[in-house]
Structures are given as C-alpha cells and as structure tokens.
Amino acid sequence: MKIKKGDKVKMLAGKDKGKTGKVLQVVREEKKASVEGLNLLIKHLRPRREGEQGQRIEFPALVNISNLGLICPKCNKVTRVSYKLVKSESGEKKYRQCKKCEETFV
C-alpha cells in the first residue's frame, strides 16, 4: 500500500480537490482512506429523551486512494511512490521512496 496512516496527502479529485490533510485510517480491502478535514459528511442524531436536543455530527468519509496524492515530507510536493530495498544484518527491508527527490521515508 503506497499510502499509510499518518501520511500527509492532497486531494486530487472531488469536492475537496486541492486541499491537504493527514490520513486517519486506511482500509486495505476496499483501497480507501479516511483523511482529516476532507470529504466531511453530516450525520443527524435524533434526541433520545424528551427535552434533549438533536445533534449534527461531522465525520470524514472514506475516499478512494486513487483520488489522493502523497506529499513528500522532504520536498513538500505531490509525488508518486517507488520502493527501495535496503540490505541490513537482519535481511532486506523495503522503504518507500519519492519519485521526484528520491528521498526514502518510512
């Protein structure tokens, strides 16, 4: 998966196109992610007791990963991701790498 929880991403399509946010959750099976402050939906809750008021709750809905672009932490540009294998004493480790500045990040 090229986008992980905690990554900074930019919305490439949809009603929030051009806005940035932090990934809160990734659902691998559906290839979707939830981004802080983007694709907000409103859920209306009815009052449970008499005299209580109803509520409107805003929450970020899932977005298809193809509509998100990863922002490189070093060059702060939207980039594609490649992978780099680094050999160590415990074996090979796979790191994500920025296609523009070729900086590796976790």
Biopython code that builds the backbone (N, CA, C, O; Angstrom):
import numpy as np
from Bio.PDB.StructureBuilder import StructureBuilder

atoms = [
    (1, "MET", "N", (0.855, -1.173, 0.000)),
    (1, "MET", "CA", (0.000, 0.000, 0.000)),
    (1, "MET", "C", (0.900, 1.235, 0.000)),
    (1, "MET", "O", (1.796, 1.348, 0.836)),
    (2, "LYS", "N", (0.671, 2.142, -0.914)),
    (2, "LYS", "CA", (1.545, 3.306, -1.064)),
    (2, "LYS", "C", (1.213, 4.429, -0.100)),
    (2, "LYS", "O", (2.062, 5.278, 0.168)),
    (3, "ILE", "N", (-0.021, 4.452, 0.434)),
    (3, "ILE", "CA", (-0.423, 5.466, 1.405)),
    (3, "ILE", "C", (-0.692, 4.775, 2.731)),
    (3, "ILE", "O", (-1.383, 3.758, 2.787)),
    (4, "LYS", "N", (-0.134, 5.340, 3.800)),
    (4, "LYS", "CA", (-0.271, 4.746, 5.124)),
    (4, "LYS", "C", (-0.849, 5.756, 6.109)),
    (4, "LYS", "O", (-0.907, 6.954, 5.828)),
    (5, "LYS", "N", (-1.274, 5.257, 7.259)),
    (5, "LYS", "CA", (-1.817, 6.104, 8.310)),
    (5, "LYS", "C", (-0.750, 7.106, 8.767)),
    (5, "LYS", "O", (0.401, 6.735, 8.994)),
    (6, "GLY", "N", (-1.141, 8.369, 8.899)),
    (6, "GLY", "CA", (-0.220, 9.415, 9.332)),
    (6, "GLY", "C", (0.430, 10.189, 8.195)),
    (6, "GLY", "O", (1.071, 11.211, 8.440)),
    (7, "ASP", "N", (0.281, 9.726, 6.954)),
    (7, "ASP", "CA", (0.847, 10.436, 5.803)),
    (7, "ASP", "C", (0.075, 11.722, 5.528)),
    (7, "ASP", "O", (-1.115, 11.821, 5.826)),
    (8, "LYS", "N", (0.767, 12.704, 4.957)),
    (8, "LYS", "CA", (0.133, 13.936, 4.511)),
    (8, "LYS", "C", (-0.202, 13.752, 3.034)),
    (8, "LYS", "O", (0.666, 13.405, 2.233)),
    (9, "VAL", "N", (-1.478, 13.988, 2.676)),
    (9, "VAL", "CA", (-1.923, 13.756, 1.305)),
    (9, "VAL", "C", (-2.678, 14.967, 0.778)),
    (9, "VAL", "O", (-3.148, 15.809, 1.544)),
    (10, "LYS", "N", (-2.785, 15.039, -0.553)),
    (10, "LYS", "CA", (-3.535, 16.102, -1.228)),
    (10, "LYS", "C", (-4.655, 15.437, -2.022)),
    (10, "LYS", "O", (-4.447, 14.408, -2.666)),
    (11, "MET", "N", (-5.847, 16.036, -1.968)),
    (11, "MET", "CA", (-6.995, 15.512, -2.697)),
    (11, "MET", "C", (-6.871, 15.897, -4.163)),
    (11, "MET", "O", (-6.732, 17.078, -4.479)),
    (12, "LEU", "N", (-6.919, 14.917, -5.066)),
    (12, "LEU", "CA", (-6.726, 15.164, -6.492)),
    (12, "LEU", "C", (-8.039, 15.297, -7.256)),
    (12, "LEU", "O", (-8.054, 15.827, -8.367)),
    (13, "ALA", "N", (-9.149, 14.818, -6.672)),
    (13, "ALA", "CA", (-10.443, 14.874, -7.348)),
    (13, "ALA", "C", (-11.555, 14.958, -6.308)),
    (13, "ALA", "O", (-11.366, 14.594, -5.148)),
    (14, "GLY", "N", (-12.712, 15.443, -6.740)),
    (14, "GLY", "CA", (-13.869, 15.500, -5.859)),
    (14, "GLY", "C", (-14.136, 16.908, -5.350)),
    (14, "GLY", "O", (-13.533, 17.877, -5.810)),
    (15, "LYS", "N", (-15.058, 17.004, -4.384)),
    (15, "LYS", "CA", (-15.487, 18.318, -3.899)),
    (15, "LYS", "C", (-14.403, 19.060, -3.132)),
    (15, "LYS", "O", (-14.456, 20.287, -3.043)),
    (16, "ASP", "N", (-13.422, 18.357, -2.575)),
    (16, "ASP", "CA", (-12.338, 18.973, -1.814)),
    (16, "ASP", "C", (-11.022, 18.984, -2.590)),
    (16, "ASP", "O", (-9.949, 18.958, -1.986)),
    (17, "LYS", "N", (-11.092, 19.022, -3.915)),
    (17, "LYS", "CA", (-9.899, 18.982, -4.766)),
    (17, "LYS", "C", (-8.936, 20.114, -4.406)),
    (17, "LYS", "O", (-9.345, 21.271, -4.307)),
    (18, "GLY", "N", (-7.657, 19.780, -4.212)),
    (18, "GLY", "CA", (-6.635, 20.769, -3.905)),
    (18, "GLY", "C", (-6.341, 20.917, -2.423)),
    (18, "GLY", "O", (-5.319, 21.500, -2.063)),
    (19, "LYS", "N", (-7.201, 20.410, -1.555)),
    (19, "LYS", "CA", (-6.988, 20.525, -0.111)),
    (19, "LYS", "C", (-6.083, 19.409, 0.384)),
    (19, "LYS", "O", (-6.010, 18.337, -0.217)),
    (20, "THR", "N", (-5.394, 19.677, 1.491)),
    (20, "THR", "CA", (-4.498, 18.686, 2.071)),
    (20, "THR", "C", (-4.975, 18.273, 3.457)),
    (20, "THR", "O", (-5.725, 18.998, 4.111)),
    (21, "GLY", "N", (-4.533, 17.111, 3.890)),
    (21, "GLY", "CA", (-4.890, 16.617, 5.210)),
    (21, "GLY", "C", (-4.062, 15.403, 5.576)),
    (21, "GLY", "O", (-3.280, 14.902, 4.768)),
    (22, "LYS", "N", (-4.241, 14.934, 6.802)),
    (22, "LYS", "CA", (-3.499, 13.798, 7.335)),
    (22, "LYS", "C", (-4.384, 12.549, 7.297)),
    (22, "LYS", "O", (-5.567, 12.616, 7.633)),
    (23, "VAL", "N", (-3.818, 11.419, 6.892)),
    (23, "VAL", "CA", (-4.575, 10.171, 6.801)),
    (23, "VAL", "C", (-4.847, 9.644, 8.206)),
    (23, "VAL", "O", (-3.925, 9.455, 8.999)),
    (24, "LEU", "N", (-6.127, 9.409, 8.502)),
    (24, "LEU", "CA", (-6.530, 8.899, 9.811)),
    (24, "LEU", "C", (-6.647, 7.382, 9.825)),
    (24, "LEU", "O", (-6.346, 6.741, 10.832)),
    (25, "GLN", "N", (-7.086, 6.805, 8.702)),
    (25, "GLN", "CA", (-7.363, 5.381, 8.653)),
    (25, "GLN", "C", (-7.238, 4.904, 7.215)),
    (25, "GLN", "O", (-7.579, 5.635, 6.285)),
    (26, "VAL", "N", (-6.749, 3.675, 7.024)),
    (26, "VAL", "CA", (-6.662, 3.070, 5.695)),
    (26, "VAL", "C", (-7.350, 1.717, 5.743)),
    (26, "VAL", "O", (-7.079, 0.907, 6.630)),
    (27, "VAL", "N", (-8.253, 1.468, 4.776)),
    (27, "VAL", "CA", (-8.933, 0.176, 4.659)),
    (27, "VAL", "C", (-8.354, -0.520, 3.434)),
    (27, "VAL", "O", (-8.689, -0.176, 2.300)),
    (28, "ARG", "N", (-7.487, -1.496, 3.667)),
    (28, "ARG", "CA", (-6.760, -2.152, 2.572)),
    (28, "ARG", "C", (-7.675, -2.907, 1.618)),
    (28, "ARG", "O", (-7.488, -2.855, 0.403)),
    (29, "GLU", "N", (-8.671, -3.612, 2.169)),
    (29, "GLU", "CA", (-9.539, -4.455, 1.342)),
    (29, "GLU", "C", (-10.327, -3.618, 0.328)),
    (29, "GLU", "O", (-10.535, -4.052, -0.805)),
    (30, "GLU", "N", (-10.760, -2.431, 0.728)),
    (30, "GLU", "CA", (-11.550, -1.574, -0.147)),
    (30, "GLU", "C", (-10.697, -0.559, -0.899)),
    (30, "GLU", "O", (-11.210, 0.148, -1.766)),
    (31, "LYS", "N", (-9.412, -0.471, -0.587)),
    (31, "LYS", "CA", (-8.486, 0.503, -1.159)),
    (31, "LYS", "C", (-8.999, 1.931, -0.965)),
    (31, "LYS", "O", (-9.048, 2.729, -1.901)),
    (32, "LYS", "N", (-9.378, 2.227, 0.284)),
    (32, "LYS", "CA", (-9.899, 3.547, 0.627)),
    (32, "LYS", "C", (-9.215, 4.059, 1.882)),
    (32, "LYS", "O", (-8.667, 3.286, 2.668)),
    (33, "ALA", "N", (-9.255, 5.377, 2.059)),
    (33, "ALA", "CA", (-8.643, 6.009, 3.221)),
    (33, "ALA", "C", (-9.546, 7.125, 3.737)),
    (33, "ALA", "O", (-10.328, 7.711, 2.988)),
    (34, "SER", "N", (-9.420, 7.403, 5.025)),
    (34, "SER", "CA", (-10.138, 8.495, 5.658)),
    (34, "SER", "C", (-9.122, 9.593, 5.952)),
    (34, "SER", "O", (-8.085, 9.338, 6.565)),
    (35, "VAL", "N", (-9.423, 10.828, 5.510)),
    (35, "VAL", "CA", (-8.479, 11.935, 5.642)),
    (35, "VAL", "C", (-9.089, 13.017, 6.528)),
    (35, "VAL", "O", (-10.253, 13.386, 6.371)),
    (36, "GLU", "N", (-8.279, 13.520, 7.463)),
    (36, "GLU", "CA", (-8.714, 14.537, 8.415)),
    (36, "GLU", "C", (-9.133, 15.826, 7.701)),
    (36, "GLU", "O", (-8.336, 16.425, 6.978)),
    (37, "GLY", "N", (-10.387, 16.252, 7.906)),
    (37, "GLY", "CA", (-10.875, 17.511, 7.350)),
    (37, "GLY", "C", (-11.323, 17.462, 5.898)),
    (37, "GLY", "O", (-11.750, 18.485, 5.364)),
    (38, "LEU", "N", (-11.242, 16.307, 5.239)),
    (38, "LEU", "CA", (-11.650, 16.188, 3.838)),
    (38, "LEU", "C", (-12.816, 15.216, 3.698)),
    (38, "LEU", "O", (-12.945, 14.272, 4.477)),
    (39, "ASN", "N", (-13.667, 15.455, 2.696)),
    (39, "ASN", "CA", (-14.815, 14.612, 2.397)),
    (39, "ASN", "C", (-15.710, 14.437, 3.629)),
    (39, "ASN", "O", (-16.093, 13.320, 3.976)),
    (40, "LEU", "N", (-16.035, 15.553, 4.281)),
    (40, "LEU", "CA", (-16.830, 15.507, 5.502)),
    (40, "LEU", "C", (-18.301, 15.255, 5.194)),
    (40, "LEU", "O", (-18.873, 15.873, 4.296)),
    (41, "LEU", "N", (-18.904, 14.348, 5.944)),
    (41, "LEU", "CA", (-20.323, 14.064, 5.858)),
    (41, "LEU", "C", (-20.972, 14.468, 7.171)),
    (41, "LEU", "O", (-20.313, 14.515, 8.210)),
    (42, "ILE", "N", (-22.273, 14.763, 7.120)),
    (42, "ILE", "CA", (-23.013, 15.152, 8.320)),
    (42, "ILE", "C", (-24.024, 14.068, 8.643)),
    (42, "ILE", "O", (-24.794, 13.645, 7.781)),
    (43, "LYS", "N", (-24.016, 13.619, 9.901)),
    (43, "LYS", "CA", (-24.984, 12.640, 10.368)),
    (43, "LYS", "C", (-25.875, 13.325, 11.395)),
    (43, "LYS", "O", (-25.381, 13.950, 12.334)),
    (44, "HIS", "N", (-27.189, 13.207, 11.216)),
    (44, "HIS", "CA", (-28.148, 13.819, 12.135)),
    (44, "HIS", "C", (-28.574, 12.795, 13.169)),
    (44, "HIS", "O", (-28.975, 11.685, 12.818)),
    (45, "LEU", "N", (-28.490, 13.156, 14.437)),
    (45, "LEU", "CA", (-28.914, 12.275, 15.519)),
    (45, "LEU", "C", (-30.179, 12.826, 16.158)),
    (45, "LEU", "O", (-30.273, 14.016, 16.458)),
    (46, "ARG", "N", (-31.140, 11.953, 16.358)),
    (46, "ARG", "CA", (-32.399, 12.349, 16.994)),
    (46, "ARG", "C", (-32.197, 12.461, 18.503)),
    (46, "ARG", "O", (-31.320, 11.805, 19.065)),
    (47, "PRO", "N", (-33.008, 13.290, 19.157)),
    (47, "PRO", "CA", (-32.928, 13.341, 20.616)),
    (47, "PRO", "C", (-33.452, 12.039, 21.219)),
    (47, "PRO", "O", (-34.448, 11.492, 20.746)),
    (48, "ARG", "N", (-32.791, 11.546, 22.252)),
    (48, "ARG", "CA", (-33.190, 10.269, 22.857)),
    (48, "ARG", "C", (-34.255, 10.460, 23.940)),
    (48, "ARG", "O", (-35.145, 9.622, 24.086)),
    (49, "ARG", "N", (-34.172, 11.541, 24.687)),
    (49, "ARG", "CA", (-35.143, 11.799, 25.757)),
    (49, "ARG", "C", (-35.914, 13.084, 25.452)),
    (49, "ARG", "O", (-35.511, 13.886, 24.609)),
    (50, "GLU", "N", (-36.995, 13.252, 26.136)),
    (50, "GLU", "CA", (-37.789, 14.471, 25.976)),
    (50, "GLU", "C", (-37.027, 15.650, 26.573)),
    (50, "GLU", "O", (-36.472, 15.537, 27.665)),
    (51, "GLY", "N", (-36.996, 16.763, 25.877)),
    (51, "GLY", "CA", (-36.273, 17.944, 26.338)),
    (51, "GLY", "C", (-34.832, 17.993, 25.862)),
    (51, "GLY", "O", (-34.176, 19.027, 25.989)),
    (52, "GLU", "N", (-34.338, 16.914, 25.328)),
    (52, "GLU", "CA", (-32.965, 16.851, 24.808)),
    (52, "GLU", "C", (-32.973, 17.327, 23.354)),
    (52, "GLU", "O", (-33.963, 17.139, 22.647)),
    (53, "GLN", "N", (-31.887, 17.935, 22.910)),
    (53, "GLN", "CA", (-31.804, 18.417, 21.538)),
    (53, "GLN", "C", (-31.105, 17.402, 20.641)),
    (53, "GLN", "O", (-30.267, 16.619, 21.087)),
    (54, "GLY", "N", (-31.470, 17.440, 19.379)),
    (54, "GLY", "CA", (-30.791, 16.602, 18.398)),
    (54, "GLY", "C", (-29.416, 17.184, 18.079)),
    (54, "GLY", "O", (-29.104, 18.307, 18.474)),
    (55, "GLN", "N", (-28.602, 16.418, 17.365)),
    (55, "GLN", "CA", (-27.240, 16.849, 17.067)),
    (55, "GLN", "C", (-26.908, 16.596, 15.608)),
    (55, "GLN", "O", (-27.507, 15.743, 14.954)),
    (56, "ARG", "N", (-25.940, 17.356, 15.112)),
    (56, "ARG", "CA", (-25.353, 17.117, 13.794)),
    (56, "ARG", "C", (-23.888, 16.780, 14.016)),
    (56, "ARG", "O", (-23.146, 17.576, 14.593)),
    (57, "ILE", "N", (-23.470, 15.617, 13.565)),
    (57, "ILE", "CA", (-22.082, 15.180, 13.735)),
    (57, "ILE", "C", (-21.409, 15.162, 12.370)),
    (57, "ILE", "O", (-21.912, 14.540, 11.433)),
    (58, "GLU", "N", (-20.264, 15.848, 12.256)),
    (58, "GLU", "CA", (-19.468, 15.820, 11.023)),
    (58, "GLU", "C", (-18.364, 14.796, 11.187)),
    (58, "GLU", "O", (-17.690, 14.760, 12.216)),
    (59, "PHE", "N", (-18.179, 13.958, 10.166)),
    (59, "PHE", "CA", (-17.105, 12.972, 10.211)),
    (59, "PHE", "C", (-16.543, 12.777, 8.806)),
    (59, "PHE", "O", (-17.266, 12.914, 7.819)),
    (60, "PRO", "N", (-15.242, 12.453, 8.717)),
    (60, "PRO", "CA", (-14.642, 12.238, 7.391)),
    (60, "PRO", "C", (-15.022, 10.864, 6.840)),
    (60, "PRO", "O", (-14.826, 9.847, 7.505)),
    (61, "ALA", "N", (-15.563, 10.838, 5.629)),
    (61, "ALA", "CA", (-15.925, 9.585, 4.972)),
    (61, "ALA", "C", (-14.711, 9.031, 4.226)),
    (61, "ALA", "O", (-13.720, 9.732, 4.021)),
    (62, "LEU", "N", (-14.805, 7.778, 3.830)),
    (62, "LEU", "CA", (-13.704, 7.138, 3.112)),
    (62, "LEU", "C", (-13.586, 7.695, 1.691)),
    (62, "LEU", "O", (-14.588, 8.013, 1.051)),
    (63, "VAL", "N", (-12.346, 7.806, 1.214)),
    (63, "VAL", "CA", (-12.033, 8.302, -0.124)),
    (63, "VAL", "C", (-11.209, 7.232, -0.825)),
    (63, "VAL", "O", (-10.360, 6.592, -0.204)),
    (64, "ASN", "N", (-11.456, 7.036, -2.112)),
    (64, "ASN", "CA", (-10.663, 6.076, -2.867)),
    (64, "ASN", "C", (-9.210, 6.567, -2.940)),
    (64, "ASN", "O", (-8.957, 7.751, -3.159)),
    (65, "ILE", "N", (-8.272, 5.651, -2.756)),
    (65, "ILE", "CA", (-6.852, 6.009, -2.709)),
    (65, "ILE", "C", (-6.365, 6.602, -4.037)),
    (65, "ILE", "O", (-5.395, 7.360, -4.056)),
    (66, "SER", "N", (-7.031, 6.261, -5.140)),
    (66, "SER", "CA", (-6.627, 6.814, -6.432)),
    (66, "SER", "C", (-6.901, 8.317, -6.520)),
    (66, "SER", "O", (-6.363, 8.991, -7.398)),
    (67, "ASN", "N", (-7.732, 8.844, -5.620)),
    (67, "ASN", "CA", (-8.030, 10.278, -5.603)),
    (67, "ASN", "C", (-7.127, 11.050, -4.645)),
    (67, "ASN", "O", (-7.342, 12.241, -4.420)),
    (68, "LEU", "N", (-6.124, 10.390, -4.083)),
    (68, "LEU", "CA", (-5.201, 11.028, -3.148)),
    (68, "LEU", "C", (-3.793, 10.998, -3.701)),
    (68, "LEU", "O", (-3.386, 10.016, -4.322)),
    (69, "GLY", "N", (-3.042, 12.075, -3.478)),
    (69, "GLY", "CA", (-1.640, 12.140, -3.864)),
    (69, "GLY", "C", (-0.786, 12.325, -2.628)),
    (69, "GLY", "O", (-1.048, 13.219, -1.823)),
    (70, "LEU", "N", (0.220, 11.502, -2.466)),
    (70, "LEU", "CA", (1.103, 11.576, -1.308)),
    (70, "LEU", "C", (2.013, 12.801, -1.417)),
    (70, "LEU", "O", (2.578, 13.071, -2.477)),
    (71, "ILE", "N", (2.149, 13.538, -0.314)),
    (71, "ILE", "CA", (3.044, 14.693, -0.267)),
    (71, "ILE", "C", (4.342, 14.249, 0.388)),
    (71, "ILE", "O", (4.337, 13.750, 1.514)),
    (72, "CYS", "N", (5.459, 14.431, -0.319)),
    (72, "CYS", "CA", (6.776, 14.036, 0.195)),
    (72, "CYS", "C", (7.135, 14.909, 1.400)),
    (72, "CYS", "O", (7.015, 16.132, 1.324)),
    (73, "PRO", "N", (7.575, 14.302, 2.518)),
    (73, "PRO", "CA", (7.926, 15.100, 3.693)),
    (73, "PRO", "C", (9.143, 16.000, 3.487)),
    (73, "PRO", "O", (9.294, 16.996, 4.193)),
    (74, "LYS", "N", (10.027, 15.662, 2.516)),
    (74, "LYS", "CA", (11.235, 16.459, 2.310)),
    (74, "LYS", "C", (11.000, 17.617, 1.337)),
    (74, "LYS", "O", (11.288, 18.768, 1.664)),
    (75, "CYS", "N", (10.476, 17.315, 0.135)),
    (75, "CYS", "CA", (10.336, 18.361, -0.889)),
    (75, "CYS", "C", (8.951, 19.009, -0.907)),
    (75, "CYS", "O", (8.737, 19.958, -1.662)),
    (76, "ASN", "N", (8.013, 18.527, -0.104)),
    (76, "ASN", "CA", (6.653, 19.075, 0.012)),
    (76, "ASN", "C", (5.924, 19.174, -1.326)),
    (76, "ASN", "O", (5.168, 20.119, -1.550)),
    (77, "LYS", "N", (6.144, 18.204, -2.216)),
    (77, "LYS", "CA", (5.450, 18.145, -3.494)),
    (77, "LYS", "C", (4.639, 16.860, -3.562)),
    (77, "LYS", "O", (4.989, 15.856, -2.942)),
    (78, "VAL", "N", (3.544, 16.905, -4.329)),
    (78, "VAL", "CA", (2.761, 15.693, -4.549)),
    (78, "VAL", "C", (3.576, 14.794, -5.452)),
    (78, "VAL", "O", (4.040, 15.219, -6.510)),
    (79, "THR", "N", (3.752, 13.552, -5.037)),
    (79, "THR", "CA", (4.632, 12.656, -5.766)),
    (79, "THR", "C", (4.057, 11.249, -5.858)),
    (79, "THR", "O", (3.164, 10.866, -5.101)),
    (80, "ARG", "N", (4.591, 10.503, -6.795)),
    (80, "ARG", "CA", (4.301, 9.072, -6.855)),
    (80, "ARG", "C", (5.300, 8.370, -5.951)),
    (80, "ARG", "O", (6.279, 8.973, -5.512)),
    (81, "VAL", "N", (5.054, 7.102, -5.675)),
    (81, "VAL", "CA", (5.895, 6.367, -4.737)),
    (81, "VAL", "C", (6.549, 5.193, -5.447)),
    (81, "VAL", "O", (5.894, 4.453, -6.182)),
    (82, "SER", "N", (7.849, 5.030, -5.219)),
    (82, "SER", "CA", (8.543, 3.825, -5.656)),
    (82, "SER", "C", (9.068, 3.136, -4.404)),
    (82, "SER", "O", (8.977, 3.682, -3.304)),
    (83, "TYR", "N", (9.603, 1.966, -4.569)),
    (83, "TYR", "CA", (10.110, 1.222, -3.422)),
    (83, "TYR", "C", (11.597, 0.959, -3.586)),
    (83, "TYR", "O", (12.092, 0.804, -4.702)),
    (84, "LYS", "N", (12.308, 0.910, -2.462)),
    (84, "LYS", "CA", (13.739, 0.672, -2.468)),
    (84, "LYS", "C", (14.036, -0.398, -1.426)),
    (84, "LYS", "O", (13.570, -0.317, -0.290)),
    (85, "LEU", "N", (14.815, -1.404, -1.822)),
    (85, "LEU", "CA", (15.215, -2.457, -0.894)),
    (85, "LEU", "C", (16.578, -2.103, -0.304)),
    (85, "LEU", "O", (17.533, -1.834, -1.033)),
    (86, "VAL", "N", (16.653, -2.107, 1.025)),
    (86, "VAL", "CA", (17.895, -1.791, 1.720)),
    (86, "VAL", "C", (18.332, -3.030, 2.488)),
    (86, "VAL", "O", (17.578, -3.579, 3.291)),
    (87, "LYS", "N", (19.559, -3.458, 2.228)),
    (87, "LYS", "CA", (20.077, -4.647, 2.904)),
    (87, "LYS", "C", (20.657, -4.270, 4.258)),
    (87, "LYS", "O", (21.315, -3.239, 4.398)),
    (88, "SER", "N", (20.406, -5.118, 5.256)),
    (88, "SER", "CA", (20.972, -4.933, 6.587)),
    (88, "SER", "C", (21.328, -6.297, 7.150)),
    (88, "SER", "O", (21.157, -7.313, 6.477)),
    (89, "GLU", "N", (21.827, -6.325, 8.391)),
    (89, "GLU", "CA", (22.230, -7.595, 9.002)),
    (89, "GLU", "C", (21.046, -8.533, 9.199)),
    (89, "GLU", "O", (21.198, -9.752, 9.114)),
    (90, "SER", "N", (19.865, -7.973, 9.463)),
    (90, "SER", "CA", (18.682, -8.800, 9.718)),
    (90, "SER", "C", (17.935, -9.170, 8.429)),
    (90, "SER", "O", (16.890, -9.816, 8.496)),
    (91, "GLY", "N", (18.448, -8.775, 7.265)),
    (91, "GLY", "CA", (17.811, -9.083, 5.986)),
    (91, "GLY", "C", (17.495, -7.809, 5.219)),
    (91, "GLY", "O", (17.961, -6.723, 5.565)),
    (92, "GLU", "N", (16.696, -7.961, 4.175)),
    (92, "GLU", "CA", (16.323, -6.815, 3.354)),
    (92, "GLU", "C", (15.093, -6.128, 3.930)),
    (92, "GLU", "O", (14.181, -6.784, 4.433)),
    (93, "LYS", "N", (15.078, -4.805, 3.852)),
    (93, "LYS", "CA", (13.942, -4.023, 4.316)),
    (93, "LYS", "C", (13.450, -3.154, 3.160)),
    (93, "LYS", "O", (14.251, -2.609, 2.401)),
    (94, "LYS", "N", (12.140, -3.030, 3.032)),
    (94, "LYS", "CA", (11.530, -2.299, 1.930)),
    (94, "LYS", "C", (11.102, -0.913, 2.407)),
    (94, "LYS", "O", (10.357, -0.800, 3.381)),
    (95, "TYR", "N", (11.562, 0.136, 1.735)),
    (95, "TYR", "CA", (11.233, 1.517, 2.081)),
    (95, "TYR", "C", (10.518, 2.182, 0.913)),
    (95, "TYR", "O", (10.752, 1.837, -0.245)),
    (96, "ARG", "N", (9.645, 3.135, 1.222)),
    (96, "ARG", "CA", (9.011, 3.941, 0.180)),
    (96, "ARG", "C", (9.969, 5.062, -0.201)),
    (96, "ARG", "O", (10.746, 5.540, 0.625)),
    (97, "GLN", "N", (9.900, 5.475, -1.472)),
    (97, "GLN", "CA", (10.833, 6.481, -1.977)),
    (97, "GLN", "C", (10.080, 7.476, -2.857)),
    (97, "GLN", "O", (9.227, 7.089, -3.656)),
    (98, "CYS", "N", (10.403, 8.764, -2.703)),
    (98, "CYS", "CA", (9.827, 9.833, -3.516)),
    (98, "CYS", "C", (10.398, 9.733, -4.929)),
    (98, "CYS", "O", (11.604, 9.562, -5.106)),
    (99, "LYS", "N", (9.530, 9.840, -5.929)),
    (99, "LYS", "CA", (9.981, 9.760, -7.337)),
    (99, "LYS", "C", (10.677, 11.043, -7.770)),
    (99, "LYS", "O", (11.463, 11.018, -8.716)),
    (100, "LYS", "N", (10.405, 12.183, -7.090)),
    (100, "LYS", "CA", (10.967, 13.455, -7.523)),
    (100, "LYS", "C", (12.337, 13.722, -6.899)),
    (100, "LYS", "O", (13.300, 14.006, -7.610)),
    (101, "CYS", "N", (12.424, 13.631, -5.565)),
    (101, "CYS", "CA", (13.700, 13.943, -4.909)),
    (101, "CYS", "C", (14.460, 12.689, -4.494)),
    (101, "CYS", "O", (15.576, 12.789, -3.983)),
    (102, "GLU", "N", (13.877, 11.510, -4.703)),
    (102, "GLU", "CA", (14.460, 10.202, -4.399)),
    (102, "GLU", "C", (14.843, 10.040, -2.940)),
    (102, "GLU", "O", (15.779, 9.307, -2.622)),
    (103, "GLU", "N", (14.128, 10.720, -2.046)),
    (103, "GLU", "CA", (14.332, 10.580, -0.598)),
    (103, "GLU", "C", (13.502, 9.396, -0.095)),
    (103, "GLU", "O", (12.331, 9.266, -0.448)),
    (104, "THR", "N", (14.105, 8.538, 0.727)),
    (104, "THR", "CA", (13.358, 7.429, 1.300)),
    (104, "THR", "C", (12.679, 7.869, 2.591)),
    (104, "THR", "O", (13.228, 8.657, 3.361)),
    (105, "PHE", "N", (11.487, 7.351, 2.812)),
    (105, "PHE", "CA", (10.770, 7.653, 4.050)),
    (105, "PHE", "C", (10.003, 6.417, 4.488)),
    (105, "PHE", "O", (9.701, 5.534, 3.685)),
    (106, "VAL", "N", (9.694, 6.374, 5.782)),
    (106, "VAL", "CA", (9.033, 5.199, 6.368)),
    (106, "VAL", "C", (7.546, 5.260, 6.154)),
    (106, "VAL", "O", (6.823, 4.358, 6.577)),
]
sb = StructureBuilder()
sb.init_structure("model")
sb.init_model(0)
sb.init_chain("A")
sb.init_seg("    ")
for serial, (resi, resn, name, xyz) in enumerate(atoms, 1):
    if name == "N":
        sb.init_residue(resn, " ", resi, " ")
    sb.init_atom(name, np.array(xyz, "f"), 0.0, 1.0, " ", f" {name:<3s}", serial, name[0])
structure = sb.get_structure()
